[in-house]
Amino acid sequence: MLGSTHGTLTTDFRARVEACGETPRAAVHSSAAPSADDAVPVDVSGRPLHADVPDLDRFFRPESVAVIGASDAEGRPNTGITRRLIAWAERVGARIHPVHPTRPTVFGLACHASVADLPEQVDLAVLLVSDPLPVIEELADTKVKFAVAFASGFAETGGAGAAAQERLAAAVQRSGLRLLGPNTNLNAFEEFRDDLDGPAIALITQSGHQGRPVYTLQELGIRLSHWAPTGNEADLETSDFISYFAEQPEVGAIACYVEGLKDGRSFLLAADRAARNGVPVVAVKVGRTETGARTAASHTGKLTGADTVVDAAMRQFGVIRVDGLDELQDTAALLARARRPKADGVVVYSISGGTGAHFSDLATEAGLTLPTLSQAKQDELHQWIPPYLNVANPVDNGGHPVGDWRGRKIIDAILADPSVGVLICPITGPFPPMSDKLAQDLVDAAEQTDKLICVIWGSPVGTEDAYRTTLLGSSRVATFRTFGNCITAVRAYLGHHRFTAGYRSPFEDAPRTPSPSYRKAQALMRPGQQLSEHAAKQLLRAYGIRVPREQLVTSAAAAVRAAGLVGYPVVMKASGPQLGHKTELGLVKIGLTSASQIRDAYRELTDIARYENVPLDGILVCQMVERGVEMVVGVTQDDLFGPTVTVGLGGVLVEVLHDAAVRVPPFGEDQARAMLTELRGHALLEGVRGAPPADVDALVEVILRIQRMALEFGDELSELDINPLMVLPRGQGAVALDALAICR
């Protein structure tokens, strides 16, 4: 029954139905709270450790559907939508019930004045009304599982629309149903071909039109199973559909077009579920040039814009990010259909030495491994290929062998090599005496091998029989139109299987209870304040991070005594809660070796602080640590993902090179080490120009301890910056020479 005690539509609702019209996209966010018996485990900061997987079976395959605002009046936008929904319901075997306050029938189907008058409980309500909010409230008592709202005019229009969307989301949360939309479209109700075999692509788009290239892959024989057009995501969001699709046995890959993530944590949990299930997620995420509006006091805060964090988070959880819709379709298609690789080695095989060399250069630069074939294998290939041609990899057959029985022998011999996991054959243009026979041999070989064969058909025409019939007619050969898309897809394919083969969910090891370090450090926090360097270092010390020997003093005489205890030479620095970058103000003195220098430095530092009107809690007299690699390690808060950990080259290099890597906690030692290999300046840690290798193990340990701090403090720690962290020669550890911390 609806809101009215008479079980009829309200007068306002009648007016809205009469005024309803067709609008673009859709989506929403809500999740029912778990019962006490099946409560989702949480980490130390109370965040969930498992994705909440919505049961969307009855959304995509409902038994009964109500179309609220249904119409068969010619010229009305809702008429076309109603007609398509009736056809869709017939395809999926659903009973459809039109709802309209004034129409007895719609397209010959009995029409009901209200949802309360429906003859049965429905699985899905499609809202063809301009304002879905009151309808959601009317649906609250009907036990409907899902609703779709096409109406626009919400968050996409600005502040007032965003407020309206918040009210809609709150109403959905209260109702217990799940909503797709508002601002969605009909893509969820597309007709999918049912004559195609093999694993399918499940598609998620926030902008429906951007999914068209992937949808049309069906015309090339590639199966699609679902399309979720998420729109504004007031309730159901991209993450919900990733989690659901990752559990569907027919889904071989998930392709996404993402305009903006609603909740970073939900996205990571969904990506984690997909990784654990071995289901690849390929995504176009717009917004690479966004720099973020955050003003950060720390170095690490300045190193990472919003898109840098998104990119790192996707890579961390195995989401394959591509730039173009053409890359999205080609990469998703390959990942959905190709079997697990037998080896990482790629062999390039062509009828032209120039083509092979060109492609090999591009592939190697992209990070693909092109192994040199063994001498025995080269000798075998030279049975059919003239001896003056290179067959080490790339393999150049010179052209003529592909026109006869030798062509298949060459392909089979390459595929038999245990170092080869992928054979790529670029055919830059059609030359039927050779290209047609080559294409057929590749297709025939693909049916007999468990290794991946890729072909690039370079003809701009694309109507050739060898392409349209032979290559596209094969479910085993992956066919591309460009070198770049092939390389992107193959790199993603090999990378995905490497990633998932050794994947262990980082959420499994996330801390559930506070550590003794947290309890010790909590007493040092000052809400809403920036800590002095001395206090920030005490915070680090609580987490077992090494700092230099130092003493905080408030007189020149005490400074001289402290220098004697710390040991010459020393560094003297002003310490105060409002000090950020001290060097720029002249508040750091290094290499002091005598009592007179100590006294002079103390007087100068306090004079500068007085002139600059900077309050001090004292002067630090510190051990001087000179030999090592200067790094920066820190924590910043991201609007989507919460605390993030950054590592990069430190000291003055942080301002010049902006060479940094980012991860979103939780992560393990493997990811901490991967951060270091991503740095352009990674060679400095290995030792250059006679310098000894740095203590990378100690650096990794610091990163993991900082991660623990980030997890335990959550948003209590607005920023943390260690710069420089001096990484000493191997076996000697790492020392935090300076630190900045801001409490929220």
N, C-alpha and C positions, 0 to 999 in steps of 0.2 A: 504494500500500500504506500502511496506517496504522502506528501505532507498534508494534503487535504483529508479530513476525516470522512469525506464522502467518496473518496477514491477516484476523484476526477481531476483533470488538469485545472490549475488555477487560471484566473482570468489573465494575469500577467504572462503566464506561460503560453496561453493561446495566442496572445499578441506576438510573442517572440517567435512562435512557430510560423505564423503568417509572414513575419518579416525575415525569415531565415534565408541565407544565401550561401553560396559555395565560396570557400576561401582556401588558401594554400596549406602548407605543412602541418606537423604534429609532434607530440611527445609529452612525458610527465615523470614525476619522481615521488614515490612513496613506497614504504615497505612495512608490512605488518610486524608488530613487535613479537618476538618469539615467546613462547610460553616458558614458564620456569623450568619445565622438564627438558627443553631443548634450547636453552639459552646459548647464544653464540659466545664462544670464548673471546676475551678481550686482553689487550696488552697492558703494560704497566700504567699507561695514560688513559685507559678505558676505551681504546679504539678497537673495533672488531678485528678478528684475525682470520675470519672466513667470509667469503662472499655470500650474501643472501640471494639464493637463486630463485627467482620468481617462477611459478608454475604457469608457463604461457601456452600450454597445450591447447587450452580452451579459447585462447585468443586467436591462434592461427588455425585451429580446427574446431570451431564452436559447433555445438549441436543445435543451438537456437540463437537467432540474432533479431534484435529490435532496431528498426530504423526510425528514429524520432525526428519528425519533420519530413517524412517521406512524401514524395510528390510524383504525379504523372502528368502534370499540366505542362503542355508544350511551351518552351521558351523559358522555363524556370531553371535556375542552376541546379536545384536539388533533384530535378527530374533525371538528368544525366547520371548523377551520383547514385540515385536509387536504382536505376536500370543496371548499372554496373555491379552494385551490391547484390542484386537479385541473381545476376549471372554468376557472381563469385560464390554465393551461398549454394547454388545448385552444384557447382563444381566440387565444393568441399563437403557436400551432403548435409548442409545445415537447413533447418526450418527458419524461414524469415517472416517477421511480423512487422508490417508497416504501422507506424503510429502517427496519427494526425487528428486534431480535434474536430475537423469538419468534413473529412472525406470518408465515405463508407467503404470504398475500395481504392487500391492503388495497383495499377497494372494487373487488374483482375484478382488481386489478393485481398482478403478481408482486412480492413484497416481498423485499428483500435484507437479510441479517443485518448487513452492514456496508457502508460506503462502498467498501471494498476489493473487495467482491463485485459491485459494479456492472458492468454489461456495457460501459460506455463512460465516458470522462471527461466530467464534467458541468460546465456553465457556472456553475450557481447551486446552492448548498446552503442549504436552509432548516432552521434548527436549532430544533426544538420540544423543547428540553431546558431544565432549570432552571439548569444551570451550563454555559455554552458554552465555558469556557476549555479543559477537556481535549479537547473535540471539535475546537476550532481546532488544537490541537497534533496531533491524529490526522489532520487534513486536510492537514497541511503537505506531505506527499509526494504528494498526489493531483492537484496542478496545477489544482485548482478555482479559478475566477477570482473568484467572489463568494460571500459567505455573508450570511445574515440571522439575527440573534439577537433573539428576542422577549423573552427573560428580563429581568425587572426585578431590583431589589435591588442596584443599582450606585451611581453617583455621586449619584443622586437621593435616596439614603437617608442620606448623611452620610459621615463619615471612612472607616469600614471599607469601605463600598461604593465610595468613590472609589479606595481602594487596590486593590480587586478590579478595578475598571475599568482602572486603570493596568497591572495584570498582563495583563489581556485585550488591551489595546492593544499591549503589547510582544509578546505571542504572535502577534498579527495581523501586526505588522511583520516578525517573523521568518519567518512562513509564506509571505509574498508574495501572499496573497489580499487582497481588499478586503472590508471588513465594514460592513454597515448594522446599526446597533444598538450596544449592547443597548437594551432598553426601547423597542422600536419596535412597530409594529402592521401590519395588513394593507393599509394604504392604497396601498402600492406596487403591489398586485395588484388594484386596483379595476377594474371594467368601465367603459370609456370608450365613449361613443357614437361610432360610425364613420359616421354619416349626416350629420355636420355639416361644413361647408366653412369655408375661410378660415384665417387664422393662429390658432394655439392658445395657450392659457395653460398654462405649466408651473408646477406648484405645489410649494412646499417648505414643510414645517411640522415644527416640533419637537414640537408637541402635535397629534396627529392630528385631534382633534375640531374644532380651530380652522380646519381647512381645509374643513369641510363646506359653509359658505356659498359658497366659490369652486367647489367640486365641483358643487354644484347649479345653477351657471350653465348647465350643459348643458341643463337643462330650459327655459331661456330662449333656447336656440339658439346658445350660445357654446361653442366647442370647447375641450376640455381634452386634452392629449396625455400628460402625465406627472404623477405625484404621488410625491414623495420625502419620506417621514416619517423625519426624521433622528434623532429620539430623543436619546440621550445622546452621540452623536457620538464614540464611542471611536476610530473611524477615518474613514469617510466623513463629511463635514460639509457644512453649508450651502454653503460656498464651492466645494466640489467640484461640487455640482449646478448652481450658478450658472454655473460655467465650462463645464460640459458642455451645459447647456440653451442657453447663448448661441451655441453652434456648430450647433444643430439648425435646419434650414431651416424646419420647420413651426412653430417657436415664435415667437409675436409679442410675448409679454411673459412675464416671470417674476414670480410672486406668492409672497411669503415671509411666514411667521409665525415670528419669531425670538425665542426666550426668552433666549438668551445666545450671544455669538459665541465660538467656540473659539480662534481665532487672528486677530487684527486684520489682520496683513499679508496672510494668505491671502484674507481677505474683500476687501481693497482690490484685490488682483491680480485676483480674480474679477470685481469690479465694473468694473474697468478693461477687462477683456476684453469684458464685456457692452457697455460704452460704445463701445468701438472697433467693435463689430459692430452698433451701433445698436439693441440689444435692451434695452427698458426693464425695470428691476427695481423692483418696488413692494414695500415691506416694512412690516409691523407689527413694531416692536421694542419689547417690553415693558421696563419699567424706567426710565421717564422721571423718576421721583421719587428714584432712587438718587443719593446725593450723594457716594459714594466714601469710603473709609476712610483715604485718604492724609492724613497730616499734613505740610503743606508749609511751609517757612520763607519761601518767596518769595511775592510778591503774585500772580504768575501761577499758582502752584500752588493758591492759594485761589480763583482765579477759575473754575476748570473742574472740575466733577464728572465722574464717569465717563460719564454719559449725554450731557453736553454734548459730549464728544469724539466719542462714537458718532454723534451727530446731525450734527456738523460733518463727520466723515469720510464719512458717507453723502451729504451734500449735495455735498461736494467731488468725489466720483466719480460723481455723477449718480443715486444710488439715491434713489427717491422714497419718503419716509417718511410713512406715514399712521397715524392713531390707531385706527381701528375696522375690524372685519372687513367691515362694509358698505362702507366707503371702499375697502378692499382689493379687494373684488370689482368695484365699479363702476369704479375707476381702472384696474385691470388689464384689464378688459374693453374699455374705451375705447382704451387704449394698444395693445392687441393688434390691434384691428380698424381703427382710423382711419388714413387715409393722411396723409402729411406735409402740414402746413398750407401754404397758399398765402400767408397773411398772418397777423399776430398779432391783427388787429382782431376784436373780438367785437360782434355786433349782437344786441340783445334785442328780440324781436318777440312781441307778445301781443295778446289781444283785450280787455285791460283796462289802462288807464293806470296804475292803482294797482299791479297786479301787475308791470308793466314797471318802474316806478320802484323798487319794493321790491327786485326782483331786481338791478337795476342798481346800487343802493347797495351791496348785498352783494358783487357782483362787483368793483366798483371798489375797495372796501375790501380785497379779497383780492388786488389787484394786477393784475387783468385790464384790458386796454386796450379801452375802448369809444370808438372814434373818432366824432366828429361827422360825419355824412354830408354830402357836399357839397350846396350849394344846388341844383345841377342834379339830383342824385339825389332830394332832397326834393321838388322840383317834379314829378319823374317819379312818385313815390309818391302825390302828391296828385291824380294822375289817377284813382286808385281809392279814396283815403282822404279823408274830408272835410277841408277846409282848416283847420278849427279844432283838429284833433288834431295832437299832436307826432309828427314822423317823423324827427327829427334823430338819434335813438338815445338811449333806446329808441324803438322804432316802435310806436305805438298805432294799431290799425286800427279801433277803435270797435266791433268785433264783427260788424256786418252784412256787410262785404265777404268774410268767410271763408266765407259760406254760398253763394256763387255763383262765377262764373268769375273774379272779381277776386282771390280768395284766392291762386290759383296765380301770377297776374301779379305780385302784391306780393312773394311769396317769390322768384321768379326775378329780379326787379329788385334785391332786396337782395343776392342771391348774385352778381350780375354786378358788384358794386362791387369794384374791385381792393384796397381797403383792408380788405375783410372776409374773414376766414379761417374764422370760426365763426359760425353762426346758432343762437341758443338761444331756444327757444319754451317758456315756462312755461304749462302748462294746469292751472290750480289745481283745477278740478273738472269733471266731465263735464256737458256740456250738448249733447246729441246734435245739435240742428240746426246747431250751430257746431263743437263739439269734434271730432265724427266726421269732418266734411268737412275741417277743419284738419289733423287727423292724417293723413288720406289724401293731402292735397296735399303735406305735408311728406315723406311716404314717397316719393311719386312724384317730387318734386323731388330728393330724395337720390339716386335712381337716375340722374339726369341731370347731377349736379354732382360735381366732385372736391373740394368743400369740406365741412367737417363740419357736420352738423345734429344738434343735441341737443334733446330734448324732456323736460320734467319733467312727469310725469303725477301730479298732486297728489291724486287720489282715494284715500282710505284703503281703499276696497273692493278695487280691482284686478282685478275680474272683468269689467269692461266690455269689449265687443268691440273698441272702438277701441284699447284698451290691449293686451289679450291677443292679438288677431289682427293688427290693422293695425300697431301700433308694434313689438311684439315679433316679429312676423313679418318685419320688415325687418332685413337684415344691414347696412344702410347708415346707419340712424338709431340714434343712441345714446340710449337711454331711461333716465331716472332717476326715482326716487320722491321725492327731496328736493332743495331748492335747494342745501344745503350739499354734498352728494355730487357734484352736477353741477359746482359751482364748483371743488371740490377736483380732480376728474378733468380738467376743461378746463385748469386752471392747470398740472397735471402734464403734460398732453399738449403744451401749447405750450412749457413749460419744457424738457421732454425733447428736443424737436426743436431748440430753440435750443442746448441744451447739446451734443448730439451733432453738430450741423452744423459746429461749429468745434472739435470735440474733438481734442486731441492728447494722447496718453498721457504723463503726467508722468514715467513710468518711463523713457521714451526718453532723457530729458535728465539722468537721475540721475547724479551723479558716480561714475565707476568706480574712480578712483585718488585718493589723498590729494593735497590741494593744498599748495603751499608754506606757506600760512597754517597748515594743520594741523600740519605739521612744526615750525613755529616755536612754535605755541601749546602743543604737547604737552609741551615742557620746562617749562611753567608750571603744569601740572596737579599736584595733590597728592592721590593716591588716599585716599579716606576722609575728606577734610578739606573744610571751607568756606574758600574763599580770602578774604583781606582785600579791601577795596574796591580798594586800589591794585593788587593782583595780578589781580583780576577785570578791571579796566580794561586791564591789559596784555594779557590774553586777547583782549579786544575789539579792541585796537589791532593785534594780530597778524592779525586778520581785516579790517583796513581800516576799522573803525568808529571814527569820530572821538570823542575824549574831550577834556575841557577842558585847557588848560595847567595843570599842577600839579606840585608837588614834595612828596616825602615827607621830613619833617624830624624830628629827635629832640632839638631844643633850641629855646628861645625865640629865641635870636640867629639860628639858621638859618632860623626861620620868618620873621623880619623880612627877611632877605636874599631868601628865596624870594618874599615878597610883592612886593618891588621888581622881581624878574624876571618874575613872573606878571603884575603890573599891578593896581593898585587899581581898584575895590574887590575884595575876595577873600572866599572862603568857607573856613573851617577846619573840618576834620572829623577825628574819631578814626578810625584805621584799624587793624583787627586781624582775625585769622582767625575769631574767635568773635562778631563783631559782625554783627547782622542789621539791625534797624531802629534806627538811631542816634538819630533825632529824639526818640523816646520817652524816651531816657536823657539828653537834653540834651547830646548829643555832636556837635552841629552848630552853628556860629556863622556867620551870614551878614552881608554888607554891611559888612565891616571896612575902614576907610579910613585907618588911621594905625598907626605902629609901636607906640604904647602899647596900642592895642586888640589888636594882634597878640600882644604879650607877655601881656596879661591873658587873652586867649582861650586861649593855649597852656597857661598855668598852670591855668585852670579846667577845660579838657578833660582834662588829665592827672590832676587831683585827682578828678574824677568817675570816671574809669576806675579809679583806685586804690581809691576807695570801693566801686565796684561789682564790684571784683575781676575786671576785664576786661583781659586781656593785650593790649598794643598793639604793632604794629610801627612805629608812628610817628604823626605828625599830618600830614594832607594840607593843603597850602595850595593852593587851587584858584582858577582864573579864575571870576569870577561871570558867569553867563549868565542874563539876565533875560527877554528878550523872545522868546516863542514859545509853542507849544502843548505841554503836558506829556503825554507818552504813556508807556505801559509796553509793553515787548517782552520776551518771555522764552521759555524752554524748560522743559518739565516732562516727566517720564516717565509714560506711561500703561501700565497693566498689559496692555492688549490691543494697543495700536498702537505702543508704544515712545515715542520722542521726539516731542513735539508742540510747535508754535509758537503762541504767544498774543500778540495785540496788543490794546490797549485804551487808554482814557483813563487818564492817569497822575497822579502827584502825590497829593494828598489825595482826588481823585475816584475813584481805584481802590478805595478802601475804602468809598466811599459809594454809587457807582453800579453797580459790578460790570459795567461795560459793556465786553465783550471779545468777540473773535472768535478761533476756533481753526482750525488746519489741521494735517494730518498730512503731514510730508515724504515724498516729494518733491512740490513744487508749483512752478508758474511765476509769472511776473509778473502774469498775469491773476488768479490766485487771491490773490496778495498785495494787489492793488488791491481785489478783491472783499471781502477782510476788512475793509478800511477803510469801504466803503460799508455794511457790515452794522452798524456801530456807531451807536448812537442819537445819540451826540455827534459824528457825522461832520461836521456843519455847522461845528464849531469849526475844522476844518482848512481850510474854505473861506473863513474870515474872517467874523466877526460883530461888530456894533457898532463898525465902523470899523477893526477889526484887519485887517492884511493877510493874504492867503491864505498858508497854510503850505507849506513845501517838501515836497509829497507825494512827489515823485520820490525825494528823499533818504530819506524814511521807508520807501518801498518797497524801496529799496536796502538799508537796514539789515535789514529783515525777511528779504530773500533771503540776506544774509550770515549772519544768525543761523540760517537754515534750513541753510545749508551747514555751519555749525559743528555743528548738531544731527545732521546726516547723518554727518559724519566722526567725531565722537566717540561716536555711538551711546549706549549706556548708561554710558559712562565719565563723562558729564556728567549728574549727577542732576538739577540745577536750575540755571537761569540766569535772572537777573532784572535788567533795565535799567529803573530807575524813579527819577527821570524820565528819559526820552529827550526832550530839548528839541528840538522841530521848529521851526526858525527860519523867518522869512518866505521866500517862494519865491525860489529861487536861492542861498540862504545855507547850506543843509545842515541836518544834525541832529547833536546832541551828546549823548552818554551822560553825564549828570551824576552818576549813581550806578549801581553794579552789585554784584550778589551772585552768586557761583558756588559750587556744591557739587559736589565730585568724588565719584564712587562708588568 
